[in-house]
Amino acid sequence: MMDARIKPAEELAESNGREPEAKAAAPGGSLVSGTADERSDIDLYVYLAADLPMAARVAMANARAGEAEVGATLWERGDEWVEAPSGQHVDLIYRDSGEAEDQLERVLRLHPASVGFYTCI
């Protein structure tokens, strides 16, 4: 049986991918790896060539959320909200597409040893 969270995750990826600043958008995390449980959120990674305007981010969250945090920066830039009326938690992570490409180049072609947060990229 397909997880009911896949459809809203794909909708979010599609709508974010249409933004002019976006180079790519894709669901991730436990939902796409098949390890999600009833407490799992929807993780969406959006790769940007330039910052998405805050007004666009606020509008997207307000259109979908009962409550939202827009502009979080603790780990990475992102927005989080709880979907109304489903109560599903959404975590959008915004990444610089150039930095992501550099990380892929480093890991896939150069193979240097490293430790820390960015080894998960």
N, CA, C and O atoms as CSV, one atom per row, in Angstrom:
chain,resi,resn,atom,element,x,y,z
A,1,MET,N,N,0.844,-1.186,0.000
A,1,MET,CA,C,0.000,0.000,0.000
A,1,MET,C,C,0.888,1.248,0.000
A,1,MET,O,O,1.861,1.317,0.750
A,2,MET,N,N,0.558,2.217,-0.828
A,2,MET,CA,C,1.350,3.435,-0.920
A,2,MET,C,C,1.064,4.357,0.273
A,2,MET,O,O,-0.087,4.520,0.678
A,3,ASP,N,N,2.101,4.944,0.816
A,3,ASP,CA,C,1.984,5.872,1.931
A,3,ASP,C,C,1.205,7.102,1.468
A,3,ASP,O,O,1.524,7.678,0.428
A,4,ALA,N,N,0.198,7.506,2.220
A,4,ALA,CA,C,-0.650,8.649,1.859
A,4,ALA,C,C,0.134,9.956,1.820
A,4,ALA,O,O,-0.331,10.936,1.238
A,5,ARG,N,N,1.321,9.984,2.432
A,5,ARG,CA,C,2.128,11.215,2.437
A,5,ARG,C,C,2.867,11.428,1.121
A,5,ARG,O,O,3.358,12.527,0.867
A,6,ILE,N,N,2.955,10.412,0.290
A,6,ILE,CA,C,3.672,10.552,-0.978
A,6,ILE,C,C,3.019,11.619,-1.854
A,6,ILE,O,O,3.722,12.444,-2.437
A,7,LYS,N,N,1.695,11.620,-1.957
A,7,LYS,CA,C,1.007,12.569,-2.832
A,7,LYS,C,C,1.280,14.020,-2.423
A,7,LYS,O,O,1.670,14.807,-3.285
A,8,PRO,N,N,1.097,14.419,-1.156
A,8,PRO,CA,C,1.419,15.809,-0.820
A,8,PRO,C,C,2.914,16.125,-0.971
A,8,PRO,O,O,3.273,17.258,-1.295
A,9,ALA,N,N,3.773,15.152,-0.744
A,9,ALA,CA,C,5.214,15.373,-0.935
A,9,ALA,C,C,5.513,15.651,-2.402
A,9,ALA,O,O,6.285,16.553,-2.725
A,10,GLU,N,N,4.902,14.874,-3.287
A,10,GLU,CA,C,5.099,15.092,-4.719
A,10,GLU,C,C,4.506,16.421,-5.170
A,10,GLU,O,O,5.092,17.104,-6.009
A,11,GLU,N,N,3.344,16.799,-4.620
A,11,GLU,CA,C,2.735,18.098,-4.943
A,11,GLU,C,C,3.656,19.242,-4.527
A,11,GLU,O,O,3.839,20.204,-5.273
A,12,LEU,N,N,4.229,19.130,-3.337
A,12,LEU,CA,C,5.147,20.167,-2.860
A,12,LEU,C,C,6.404,20.231,-3.724
A,12,LEU,O,O,6.883,21.320,-4.043
A,13,ALA,N,N,6.935,19.081,-4.100
A,13,ALA,CA,C,8.117,19.061,-4.962
A,13,ALA,C,C,7.803,19.723,-6.298
A,13,ALA,O,O,8.598,20.512,-6.807
A,14,GLU,N,N,6.648,19.402,-6.863
A,14,GLU,CA,C,6.276,19.984,-8.149
A,14,GLU,C,C,6.086,21.493,-8.052
A,14,GLU,O,O,6.590,22.233,-8.898
A,15,SER,N,N,5.365,21.960,-7.031
A,15,SER,CA,C,5.130,23.402,-6.912
A,15,SER,C,C,6.411,24.157,-6.612
A,15,SER,O,O,6.608,25.252,-7.140
A,16,ASN,N,N,7.285,23.612,-5.783
A,16,ASN,CA,C,8.567,24.267,-5.507
A,16,ASN,C,C,9.471,24.233,-6.732
A,16,ASN,O,O,10.201,25.190,-6.990
A,17,GLY,N,N,9.430,23.154,-7.478
A,17,GLY,CA,C,10.246,23.022,-8.674
A,17,GLY,C,C,9.886,24.018,-9.764
A,17,GLY,O,O,10.705,24.300,-10.639
A,18,ARG,N,N,8.669,24.556,-9.722
A,18,ARG,CA,C,8.251,25.562,-10.702
A,18,ARG,C,C,8.749,26.968,-10.366
A,18,ARG,O,O,8.680,27.862,-11.210
A,19,GLU,N,N,9.242,27.171,-9.162
A,19,GLU,CA,C,9.747,28.501,-8.791
A,19,GLU,C,C,10.944,28.836,-9.680
A,19,GLU,O,O,11.768,27.962,-9.952
A,20,PRO,N,N,11.053,30.085,-10.137
A,20,PRO,CA,C,12.158,30.433,-11.045
A,20,PRO,C,C,13.545,30.235,-10.440
A,20,PRO,O,O,14.506,30.014,-11.176
A,21,GLU,N,N,13.667,30.309,-9.136
A,21,GLU,CA,C,14.953,30.150,-8.470
A,21,GLU,C,C,15.351,28.684,-8.304
A,21,GLU,O,O,16.513,28.381,-8.035
A,22,ALA,N,N,14.388,27.778,-8.464
A,22,ALA,CA,C,14.619,26.358,-8.193
A,22,ALA,C,C,15.279,25.656,-9.369
A,22,ALA,O,O,14.914,25.857,-10.527
A,23,LYS,N,N,16.262,24.825,-9.036
A,23,LYS,CA,C,16.869,23.950,-10.039
A,23,LYS,C,C,16.331,22.530,-9.899
A,23,LYS,O,O,16.268,21.785,-10.877
A,24,ALA,N,N,15.942,22.156,-8.673
A,24,ALA,CA,C,15.404,20.812,-8.439
A,24,ALA,C,C,14.665,20.801,-7.106
A,24,ALA,O,O,14.961,21.592,-6.210
A,25,ALA,N,N,13.708,19.900,-6.992
A,25,ALA,CA,C,12.988,19.692,-5.736
A,25,ALA,C,C,12.589,18.226,-5.669
A,25,ALA,O,O,12.082,17.666,-6.641
A,26,ALA,N,N,12.821,17.610,-4.514
A,26,ALA,CA,C,12.513,16.190,-4.389
A,26,ALA,C,C,12.217,15.825,-2.945
A,26,ALA,O,O,12.864,16.328,-2.027
A,27,PRO,N,N,11.230,14.939,-2.742
A,27,PRO,CA,C,11.006,14.418,-1.401
A,27,PRO,C,C,12.186,13.557,-0.977
A,27,PRO,O,O,12.889,12.996,-1.817
A,28,GLY,N,N,12.399,13.456,0.323
A,28,GLY,CA,C,13.499,12.649,0.830
A,28,GLY,C,C,13.163,12.062,2.183
A,28,GLY,O,O,11.995,11.976,2.565
A,29,GLY,N,N,14.190,11.659,2.904
A,29,GLY,CA,C,14.025,11.133,4.252
A,29,GLY,C,C,13.379,9.767,4.300
A,29,GLY,O,O,13.412,9.009,3.331
A,30,SER,N,N,12.797,9.468,5.433
A,30,SER,CA,C,12.232,8.144,5.664
A,30,SER,C,C,11.059,7.838,4.747
A,30,SER,O,O,10.788,6.673,4.457
A,31,LEU,N,N,10.371,8.856,4.292
A,31,LEU,CA,C,9.215,8.637,3.425
A,31,LEU,C,C,9.620,7.968,2.118
A,31,LEU,O,O,8.977,7.008,1.692
A,32,VAL,N,N,10.668,8.456,1.480
A,32,VAL,CA,C,11.062,7.861,0.200
A,32,VAL,C,C,11.966,6.640,0.368
A,32,VAL,O,O,12.115,5.845,-0.560
A,33,SER,N,N,12.566,6.492,1.543
A,33,SER,CA,C,13.401,5.309,1.760
A,33,SER,C,C,12.574,4.100,2.184
A,33,SER,O,O,13.091,2.986,2.262
A,34,GLY,N,N,11.291,4.320,2.456
A,34,GLY,CA,C,10.425,3.216,2.849
A,34,GLY,C,C,10.507,2.857,4.319
A,34,GLY,O,O,10.019,1.801,4.723
A,35,THR,N,N,11.115,3.716,5.130
A,35,THR,CA,C,11.249,3.428,6.554
A,35,THR,C,C,10.361,4.311,7.430
A,35,THR,O,O,10.517,4.321,8.651
A,36,ALA,N,N,9.430,5.050,6.823
A,36,ALA,CA,C,8.562,5.958,7.576
A,36,ALA,C,C,7.625,5.186,8.494
A,36,ALA,O,O,7.188,4.077,8.187
A,37,ASP,N,N,7.334,5.807,9.629
A,37,ASP,CA,C,6.314,5.272,10.515
A,37,ASP,C,C,5.267,6.365,10.730
A,37,ASP,O,O,5.317,7.410,10.081
A,38,GLU,N,N,4.326,6.130,11.633
A,38,GLU,CA,C,3.221,7.078,11.830
A,38,GLU,C,C,3.684,8.452,12.327
A,38,GLU,O,O,2.937,9.423,12.206
A,39,ARG,N,N,4.876,8.555,12.875
A,39,ARG,CA,C,5.386,9.839,13.370
A,39,ARG,C,C,6.275,10.555,12.360
A,39,ARG,O,O,6.728,11.669,12.623
A,40,SER,N,N,6.527,9.944,11.227
A,40,SER,CA,C,7.439,10.523,10.242
A,40,SER,C,C,6.826,11.753,9.577
A,40,SER,O,O,5.618,11.832,9.355
A,41,ASP,N,N,7.700,12.706,9.266
A,41,ASP,CA,C,7.258,13.904,8.576
A,41,ASP,C,C,7.509,13.768,7.080
A,41,ASP,O,O,8.048,12.764,6.612
A,42,ILE,N,N,7.109,14.795,6.341
A,42,ILE,CA,C,7.412,14.894,4.921
A,42,ILE,C,C,8.640,15.775,4.804
A,42,ILE,O,O,8.592,16.951,5.164
A,43,ASP,N,N,9.741,15.227,4.306
A,43,ASP,CA,C,10.959,15.993,4.057
A,43,ASP,C,C,11.015,16.324,2.578
A,43,ASP,O,O,10.839,15.447,1.732
A,44,LEU,N,N,11.261,17.594,2.265
A,44,LEU,CA,C,11.395,18.009,0.878
A,44,LEU,C,C,12.650,18.853,0.752
A,44,LEU,O,O,12.836,19.822,1.489
A,45,TYR,N,N,13.512,18.479,-0.190
A,45,TYR,CA,C,14.746,19.206,-0.442
A,45,TYR,C,C,14.564,20.028,-1.710
A,45,TYR,O,O,14.207,19.497,-2.762
A,46,VAL,N,N,14.812,21.329,-1.597
A,46,VAL,CA,C,14.678,22.237,-2.726
A,46,VAL,C,C,16.054,22.847,-2.983
A,46,VAL,O,O,16.635,23.489,-2.107
A,47,TYR,N,N,16.565,22.638,-4.197
A,47,TYR,CA,C,17.892,23.129,-4.580
A,47,TYR,C,C,17.712,24.401,-5.393
A,47,TYR,O,O,17.074,24.393,-6.446
A,48,LEU,N,N,18.281,25.499,-4.892
A,48,LEU,CA,C,18.040,26.819,-5.456
A,48,LEU,C,C,19.291,27.436,-6.063
A,48,LEU,O,O,20.388,27.310,-5.519
A,49,ALA,N,N,19.112,28.112,-7.208
A,49,ALA,CA,C,20.185,28.895,-7.819
A,49,ALA,C,C,20.282,30.257,-7.151
A,49,ALA,O,O,21.341,30.884,-7.178
A,50,ALA,N,N,19.197,30.721,-6.556
A,50,ALA,CA,C,19.133,31.993,-5.821
A,50,ALA,C,C,18.078,31.821,-4.731
A,50,ALA,O,O,17.212,30.951,-4.824
A,51,ASP,N,N,18.159,32.651,-3.706
A,51,ASP,CA,C,17.201,32.541,-2.607
A,51,ASP,C,C,15.771,32.709,-3.098
A,51,ASP,O,O,15.476,33.578,-3.918
A,52,LEU,N,N,14.895,31.865,-2.582
A,52,LEU,CA,C,13.466,31.992,-2.841
A,52,LEU,C,C,12.969,33.165,-1.995
A,52,LEU,O,O,13.252,33.210,-0.798
A,53,PRO,N,N,12.233,34.120,-2.586
A,53,PRO,CA,C,11.763,35.272,-1.814
A,53,PRO,C,C,10.954,34.834,-0.582
A,53,PRO,O,O,10.131,33.921,-0.660
A,54,MET,N,N,11.198,35.487,0.529
A,54,MET,CA,C,10.502,35.145,1.773
A,54,MET,C,C,8.988,35.257,1.606
A,54,MET,O,O,8.244,34.463,2.180
A,55,ALA,N,N,8.530,36.225,0.834
A,55,ALA,CA,C,7.083,36.381,0.629
A,55,ALA,C,C,6.484,35.134,-0.025
A,55,ALA,O,O,5.376,34.726,0.325
A,56,ALA,N,N,7.200,34.529,-0.965
A,56,ALA,CA,C,6.723,33.304,-1.619
A,56,ALA,C,C,6.694,32.149,-0.629
A,56,ALA,O,O,5.769,31.337,-0.646
A,57,ARG,N,N,7.697,32.074,0.229
A,57,ARG,CA,C,7.752,31.012,1.231
A,57,ARG,C,C,6.616,31.149,2.235
A,57,ARG,O,O,5.969,30.163,2.589
A,58,VAL,N,N,6.376,32.375,2.692
A,58,VAL,CA,C,5.291,32.625,3.645
A,58,VAL,C,C,3.944,32.304,3.007
A,58,VAL,O,O,3.086,31.694,3.646
A,59,ALA,N,N,3.752,32.705,1.763
A,59,ALA,CA,C,2.486,32.441,1.076
A,59,ALA,C,C,2.238,30.943,0.945
A,59,ALA,O,O,1.118,30.481,1.158
A,60,MET,N,N,3.277,30.176,0.595
A,60,MET,CA,C,3.124,28.729,0.463
A,60,MET,C,C,2.741,28.105,1.806
A,60,MET,O,O,1.813,27.300,1.881
A,61,ALA,N,N,3.453,28.477,2.850
A,61,ALA,CA,C,3.148,27.917,4.173
A,61,ALA,C,C,1.748,28.304,4.626
A,61,ALA,O,O,1.004,27.464,5.132
A,62,ASN,N,N,1.384,29.573,4.447
A,62,ASN,CA,C,0.065,30.024,4.880
A,62,ASN,C,C,-1.064,29.350,4.119
A,62,ASN,O,O,-2.151,29.157,4.662
A,63,ALA,N,N,-0.814,28.989,2.858
A,63,ALA,CA,C,-1.844,28.331,2.053
A,63,ALA,C,C,-2.082,26.893,2.500
A,63,ALA,O,O,-3.149,26.339,2.235
A,64,ARG,N,N,-1.115,26.280,3.170
A,64,ARG,CA,C,-1.205,24.860,3.509
A,64,ARG,C,C,-1.286,24.578,5.007
A,64,ARG,O,O,-1.678,23.483,5.408
A,65,ALA,N,N,-0.918,25.554,5.837
A,65,ALA,CA,C,-0.636,25.246,7.236
A,65,ALA,C,C,-1.674,25.768,8.213
A,65,ALA,O,O,-2.310,26.800,7.997
A,66,GLY,N,N,-1.823,25.015,9.298
A,66,GLY,CA,C,-2.530,25.499,10.460
A,66,GLY,C,C,-1.590,26.317,11.327
A,66,GLY,O,O,-2.009,27.266,11.989
A,67,GLU,N,N,-0.311,25.944,11.320
A,67,GLU,CA,C,0.752,26.667,12.020
A,67,GLU,C,C,2.040,26.469,11.234
A,67,GLU,O,O,2.238,25.424,10.615
A,68,ALA,N,N,2.927,27.479,11.257
A,68,ALA,CA,C,4.135,27.397,10.432
A,68,ALA,C,C,5.295,28.135,11.076
A,68,ALA,O,O,5.104,29.083,11.838
A,69,GLU,N,N,6.512,27.680,10.752
A,69,GLU,CA,C,7.743,28.398,11.061
A,69,GLU,C,C,8.460,28.579,9.724
A,69,GLU,O,O,8.921,27.614,9.115
A,70,VAL,N,N,8.544,29.820,9.285
A,70,VAL,CA,C,9.182,30.134,8.009
A,70,VAL,C,C,10.473,30.880,8.306
A,70,VAL,O,O,10.487,31.823,9.097
A,71,GLY,N,N,11.559,30.451,7.667
A,71,GLY,CA,C,12.840,31.129,7.838
A,71,GLY,C,C,13.747,30.511,8.885
A,71,GLY,O,O,14.618,31.198,9.419
A,72,ALA,N,N,13.568,29.239,9.192
A,72,ALA,CA,C,14.440,28.567,10.165
A,72,ALA,C,C,15.859,28.448,9.593
A,72,ALA,O,O,16.040,28.288,8.386
A,73,THR,N,N,16.853,28.529,10.473
A,73,THR,CA,C,18.249,28.438,10.024
A,73,THR,C,C,19.127,27.626,10.959
A,73,THR,O,O,20.351,27.699,10.850
A,74,LEU,N,N,18.553,26.855,11.872
A,74,LEU,CA,C,19.371,26.134,12.852
A,74,LEU,C,C,20.356,25.184,12.177
A,74,LEU,O,O,21.561,25.306,12.400
A,75,TRP,N,N,19.888,24.247,11.366
A,75,TRP,CA,C,20.776,23.318,10.674
A,75,TRP,C,C,21.015,23.788,9.251
A,75,TRP,O,O,22.150,23.980,8.817
A,76,GLU,N,N,19.928,23.964,8.550
A,76,GLU,CA,C,19.960,24.476,7.186
A,76,GLU,C,C,18.790,25.439,7.047
A,76,GLU,O,O,17.920,25.502,7.916
A,77,ARG,N,N,18.774,26.193,5.943
A,77,ARG,CA,C,17.641,27.079,5.708
A,77,ARG,C,C,16.415,26.226,5.439
A,77,ARG,O,O,16.485,25.229,4.721
A,78,GLY,N,N,15.290,26.624,6.020
A,78,GLY,CA,C,14.097,25.831,5.789
A,78,GLY,C,C,12.854,26.423,6.386
A,78,GLY,O,O,12.888,27.425,7.100
A,79,ASP,N,N,11.760,25.779,6.074
A,79,ASP,CA,C,10.445,26.130,6.584
A,79,ASP,C,C,9.784,24.852,7.067
A,79,ASP,O,O,9.990,23.776,6.506
A,80,GLU,N,N,8.992,24.989,8.113
A,80,GLU,CA,C,8.272,23.838,8.648
A,80,GLU,C,C,6.845,24.256,8.940
A,80,GLU,O,O,6.574,25.392,9.328
A,81,TRP,N,N,5.938,23.308,8.744
A,81,TRP,CA,C,4.556,23.574,9.117
A,81,TRP,C,C,3.825,22.270,9.340
A,81,TRP,O,O,4.319,21.183,9.040
A,82,VAL,N,N,2.636,22.420,9.875
A,82,VAL,CA,C,1.723,21.297,10.049
A,82,VAL,C,C,0.593,21.516,9.058
A,82,VAL,O,O,-0.106,22.528,9.108
A,83,GLU,N,N,0.421,20.555,8.158
A,83,GLU,CA,C,-0.604,20.655,7.125
A,83,GLU,C,C,-1.993,20.708,7.757
A,83,GLU,O,O,-2.304,19.958,8.683
A,84,ALA,N,N,-2.810,21.602,7.239
A,84,ALA,CA,C,-4.207,21.658,7.656
A,84,ALA,C,C,-5.020,21.015,6.542
A,84,ALA,O,O,-4.761,21.335,5.382
A,85,PRO,N,N,-5.939,20.173,6.789
A,85,PRO,CA,C,-6.403,19.697,8.093
A,85,PRO,C,C,-5.798,18.363,8.513
A,85,PRO,O,O,-6.184,17.828,9.552
A,86,SER,N,N,-4.850,17.798,7.734
A,86,SER,CA,C,-4.357,16.441,8.017
A,86,SER,C,C,-3.505,16.352,9.278
A,86,SER,O,O,-3.430,15.289,9.894
A,87,GLY,N,N,-2.861,17.455,9.674
A,87,GLY,CA,C,-1.978,17.419,10.828
A,87,GLY,C,C,-0.600,16.859,10.519
A,87,GLY,O,O,0.195,16.638,11.433
A,88,GLN,N,N,-0.303,16.625,9.242
A,88,GLN,CA,C,0.990,16.078,8.824
A,88,GLN,C,C,2.071,17.152,8.898
A,88,GLN,O,O,1.878,18.260,8.397
A,89,HIS,N,N,3.199,16.835,9.514
A,89,HIS,CA,C,4.324,17.762,9.629
A,89,HIS,C,C,5.121,17.767,8.329
A,89,HIS,O,O,5.427,16.709,7.779
A,90,VAL,N,N,5.460,18.970,7.836
A,90,VAL,CA,C,6.237,19.148,6.612
A,90,VAL,C,C,7.515,19.896,6.967
A,90,VAL,O,O,7.487,20.872,7.717
A,91,ASP,N,N,8.630,19.432,6.424
A,91,ASP,CA,C,9.934,20.064,6.635
A,91,ASP,C,C,10.554,20.319,5.265
A,91,ASP,O,O,11.003,19.387,4.599
A,92,LEU,N,N,10.576,21.594,4.843
A,92,LEU,CA,C,11.215,21.978,3.583
A,92,LEU,C,C,12.622,22.444,3.886
A,92,LEU,O,O,12.830,23.282,4.764
A,93,ILE,N,N,13.577,21.913,3.171
A,93,ILE,CA,C,14.981,22.269,3.351
A,93,ILE,C,C,15.458,22.907,2.054
A,93,ILE,O,O,15.367,22.306,0.984
A,94,TYR,N,N,15.969,24.136,2.161
A,94,TYR,CA,C,16.443,24.862,0.990
A,94,TYR,C,C,17.959,24.790,0.946
A,94,TYR,O,O,18.636,25.152,1.909
A,95,ARG,N,N,18.485,24.323,-0.170
A,95,ARG,CA,C,19.925,24.195,-0.335
A,95,ARG,C,C,20.377,24.959,-1.564
A,95,ARG,O,O,19.657,25.052,-2.558
A,96,ASP,N,N,21.577,25.502,-1.481
A,96,ASP,CA,C,22.189,26.173,-2.613
A,96,ASP,C,C,22.615,25.108,-3.621
A,96,ASP,O,O,23.384,24.206,-3.287
A,97,SER,N,N,22.121,25.212,-4.842
A,97,SER,CA,C,22.423,24.170,-5.834
A,97,SER,C,C,23.910,24.124,-6.168
A,97,SER,O,O,24.449,23.047,-6.422
A,98,GLY,N,N,24.581,25.271,-6.173
A,98,GLY,CA,C,26.019,25.281,-6.440
A,98,GLY,C,C,26.799,24.564,-5.357
A,98,GLY,O,O,27.729,23.815,-5.660
A,99,GLU,N,N,26.439,24.780,-4.097
A,99,GLU,CA,C,27.102,24.084,-2.995
A,99,GLU,C,C,26.850,22.579,-3.081
A,99,GLU,O,O,27.755,21.781,-2.835
A,100,ALA,N,N,25.626,22.192,-3.430
A,100,ALA,CA,C,25.307,20.773,-3.556
A,100,ALA,C,C,26.131,20.140,-4.672
A,100,ALA,O,O,26.646,19.033,-4.514
A,101,GLU,N,N,26.257,20.838,-5.797
A,101,GLU,CA,C,27.071,20.329,-6.900
A,101,GLU,C,C,28.535,20.195,-6.484
A,101,GLU,O,O,29.199,19.223,-6.844
A,102,ASP,N,N,29.038,21.175,-5.725
A,102,ASP,CA,C,30.416,21.105,-5.227
A,102,ASP,C,C,30.610,19.905,-4.303
A,102,ASP,O,O,31.629,19.218,-4.378
A,103,GLN,N,N,29.624,19.653,-3.424
A,103,GLN,CA,C,29.714,18.521,-2.504
A,103,GLN,C,C,29.716,17.196,-3.276
A,103,GLN,O,O,30.480,16.285,-2.956
A,104,LEU,N,N,28.864,17.101,-4.282
A,104,LEU,CA,C,28.844,15.887,-5.094
A,104,LEU,C,C,30.176,15.680,-5.812
A,104,LEU,O,O,30.688,14.563,-5.868
A,105,GLU,N,N,30.721,16.736,-6.347
A,105,GLU,CA,C,32.030,16.663,-7.012
A,105,GLU,C,C,33.093,16.167,-6.031
A,105,GLU,O,O,33.903,15.300,-6.359
A,106,ARG,N,N,33.075,16.728,-4.835
A,106,ARG,CA,C,34.062,16.373,-3.811
A,106,ARG,C,C,33.944,14.897,-3.441
A,106,ARG,O,O,34.943,14.180,-3.380
A,107,VAL,N,N,32.718,14.456,-3.198
A,107,VAL,CA,C,32.519,13.080,-2.739
A,107,VAL,C,C,32.676,12.060,-3.865
A,107,VAL,O,O,33.337,11.037,-3.685
A,108,LEU,N,N,32.078,12.326,-5.016
A,108,LEU,CA,C,32.031,11.330,-6.084
A,108,LEU,C,C,33.288,11.288,-6.952
A,108,LEU,O,O,33.613,10.246,-7.521
A,109,ARG,N,N,33.995,12.409,-7.056
A,109,ARG,CA,C,35.167,12.429,-7.932
A,109,ARG,C,C,36.492,12.537,-7.180
A,109,ARG,O,O,37.482,11.916,-7.567
A,110,LEU,N,N,36.508,13.320,-6.113
A,110,LEU,CA,C,37.769,13.566,-5.397
A,110,LEU,C,C,37.997,12.588,-4.244
A,110,LEU,O,O,39.143,12.269,-3.930
A,111,HIS,N,N,36.925,12.108,-3.608
A,111,HIS,CA,C,36.976,11.099,-2.543
A,111,HIS,C,C,37.805,11.482,-1.307
A,111,HIS,O,O,38.489,10.612,-0.768
A,112,PRO,N,N,37.781,12.726,-0.835
A,112,PRO,CA,C,38.570,13.024,0.363
A,112,PRO,C,C,37.870,12.498,1.623
A,112,PRO,O,O,36.646,12.375,1.663
A,113,ALA,N,N,38.646,12.202,2.616
A,113,ALA,CA,C,38.085,11.819,3.910
A,113,ALA,C,C,37.511,13.062,4.573
A,113,ALA,O,O,38.075,14.148,4.440
A,114,SER,N,N,36.398,12.918,5.286
A,114,SER,CA,C,35.816,14.046,6.000
A,114,SER,C,C,34.932,13.521,7.115
A,114,SER,O,O,34.515,12.363,7.106
A,115,VAL,N,N,34.656,14.383,8.066
A,115,VAL,CA,C,33.755,14.063,9.159
A,115,VAL,C,C,32.790,15.217,9.320
A,115,VAL,O,O,33.062,16.333,8.877
A,116,GLY,N,N,31.672,14.949,9.949
A,116,GLY,CA,C,30.742,16.020,10.263
A,116,GLY,C,C,29.455,15.951,9.485
A,116,GLY,O,O,29.165,14.977,8.790
A,117,PHE,N,N,28.704,16.999,9.622
A,117,PHE,CA,C,27.352,17.101,9.100
A,117,PHE,C,C,27.280,16.843,7.598
A,117,PHE,O,O,26.390,16.121,7.147
A,118,TYR,N,N,28.180,17.404,6.824
A,118,TYR,CA,C,28.048,17.322,5.374
A,118,TYR,C,C,28.429,15.969,4.784
A,118,TYR,O,O,28.348,15.797,3.568
A,119,THR,N,N,28.833,15.024,5.586
A,119,THR,CA,C,29.067,13.683,5.035
A,119,THR,C,C,27.740,13.036,4.641
A,119,THR,O,O,27.742,12.076,3.870
A,120,CYS,N,N,26.611,13.531,5.142
A,120,CYS,CA,C,25.313,12.946,4.796
A,120,CYS,C,C,24.810,13.436,3.452
A,120,CYS,O,O,23.874,12.849,2.909
A,121,ILE,N,N,25.389,14.480,2.897
A,121,ILE,CA,C,24.936,14.999,1.606
A,121,ILE,C,C,25.173,13.940,0.559
A,121,ILE,O,O,24.868,14.153,-0.614
